[in-house]
Amino acid sequence: MGKLKCQLIAAALSAVLLSGCGGMPTMGFSNLFQSDVDAAAKTRYANKNAEEALAGAEAAFAKGGEEKLNFYAPEHFGDARDALEKARKLAAKKAEDSDIFAESYRTEKNIEEGIQVKAAVKKHLAEPLRYQEALEKRGAEQIFPKKYADMMDDLSDLIELIEADKPGKIAGDLPSLVTELRALEIKTIKFNALNPGQMVLAQADKLDAEKIAPGLYQKTTVSLQQAEAFIQLNPYEEAKTAELSAAFVFAAKHLLHITEETIALQGVDKKSLVWGILQQEEQLLQIGEAMGHTDVRDLPLAKQAAALASRATDLSAKEKEVKHLNDKLAEAGKVRETLEEKLTGAQDDARSAKVEVAELATQIKARQATTEKDKLASNTRTNELEKQLKQQSANARADALLAGTRINELEKQLKAKSNDGVAANARIRQLEQRLAVSKASADKLQARVSALDDALNSEKDRSSGLTEELADADSAETTVVAAPEDNSKPRMQAPSL
């Protein structure tokens, strides 16, 4: 870490020296010449004043803080902080807008590049960053502060290499850092799980528990060893780890209590022993009274304990039975709630069905009224057409009869005047012309009769279709059935409208 920082400082000093000698332009951390910075700042803040530019720099720096660039891109974040501080001082002195623009631009540019560096860091250092986050959550910084600080320094070295655009140089140190981080995480997990029991065991050790209660001491240490071995191989099995931790704490507390009580009894005279036994009986009596048991002090201590244990077993069985009944009752309550919800839903459906039936009945009545009107109008139109057809047919027959009679008369007149050849021929031509006109009129009448006949047939077809629609509407109405209001009522069929 120190070597890398020295290199960066040396590079910065070189840039400063070059800018002071021979009129060389200054370089910022973003590798931009001062003239480039001025031009870029002028473009970025073309429509803004110095106050607005400074506000933009403040917002950019705040975003850098939210992005934790002080960790992911410390050099860029530091340069941004320095540039912002300089911009603030320039603004306070009412300096030229261009100078404030330049420092505001440096602030924003460093934050923008810092965010890019952060993305590269998270890409190349994904695994150590995951361990770092886990260690932070588990409190490793407070539990093992020196070890944690050393590893964070090593991680910072790798971050600086990436920030210096040298990600290829992290390959040599990355595997060993990951191994150390994992080891520290497992150590932290062990501490969190086993330290409560270890503190109790330490108190027992001070009382020389290994000599006073060697069997219990061995049992406690075995419990500790089992927990340690399991966590080492399965550090993320939280449920089993908690179970083994609880077993170890229990064993350590038991050892401590037995050790303390044994020490208290050592060197006690007979009178004190009697008092001790009476104290134990008093404790058992309190337990018995709490469970509703009769006084058992007429029995030896072992039988007193056995009697109370039997009572406790009975109470436990009854408690389980009560719990079972309560569970059944709760289950029945849930079933009842479900049935009530279904009943409410069925009633809602029934009401909705009633509304739909009423609406459908109204539609059917309206359709029937319309169909009846159409049918009546069709019948009226049919009757009118039939009357017209009959009248036209009668007229046509009358005209044809009249034409035939007229022709017969003309033929008789022609024969009567056959002696007058010239006049007769002229009269014949005249009669033929009139006959042709009469025939044309008869043809027109016949065409009119055919048209009326076609119209009559079309109207009959339309009337037949309306009759079928009316029948279909009546059939649909009779099939509408109202839904039941509840499960106890039978379904009722809607009456035919």
C-alpha angles and dihedrals in degrees: 000000000000092000093052093048090050090053092051092047091049091051091050092049090050090054091050092049092049091050090053095049127067094354094285112170118250121254126218126209088264089064093246125141115236090247090053090049091051092049094046092047091049090053095046094049097035093128097032138081128228093267092055092046091052091048089054090051091050091052092047092051091049089053089051089056091050089050089052092235089161084074103030098038108011097165094051091044091050092049090049090051092050093048092048092050090051091048090052091052092048091050091049089053092048090240125175115298090233091060092049089046091054095052092043089052091050089052095051094041093053091049091049092050090044090058089053090050090051090056090051092047092051089049098049098033101037095129100047089044089055090053091046091055092047092050091050091052093047092051097245091151091065097036099046103012099166096046091045093049092050092053092047088053089053090049090049089054090057092046090053091052090054091045088053088054093250104119092147091070095063095070095085097053101033101080095050091047091052090050092051093046091052091049091051091049092052090047090052092049090051092049094051092047101041107026094087091057093041091056090054091046090052090056089051090050090055088057091051091247092166090068099035097048107011095166094053091042092055091047090052094049091048089053089052093048092050091052092048093049093048094048091048091057098032107029094160098049092104099172095053091041090055090049094052091044092054091049091051093048090050092050092048093050091047090051092049094050094048091048093050093047092046091052089049091054096048112106093009116146124231095264090055090048090056089051090050092052091048089051090054090049090051090053091049090048091055090051092049093049090050089054093045094249125147122252108284100181090114086074130073115268093256092052091044089056091045092051092049091046090053090050090049090051091053091049091048091052091049090047090053090049091050090048090050091051091047090051090050090048091049090049091050089050091053091049089050091050089050092050091047090051090049091048091050089049091049091050090049090049090049092052091047090049091051090052091048091049091051091049091048092048090052090050091049092050091050090047091049092050090050092046092049091051091048090048092049092047090048092051091048091050091047092051091049092050091047090051091048091048092050091047093048091047091050091048091048092050091047091049092048091048091048091048091051092049090048091049091051091050092049091049089053091049089048092053090046092055100039090115091070097068101182095041091042093053092049090048091048092053089049092050091047090053092050089047091053091050090049091051091050090051090050090051091052091050090050091051090050090051090052092050091050090048091052091048090050091052092048091051091049090052091050091049090051091051092051090051090054092049090052090052091049091050091051090050093050092050094054092053096057109110125190116231116243118259092224139356093267097063123076121235116265125209117231113247119252112261 
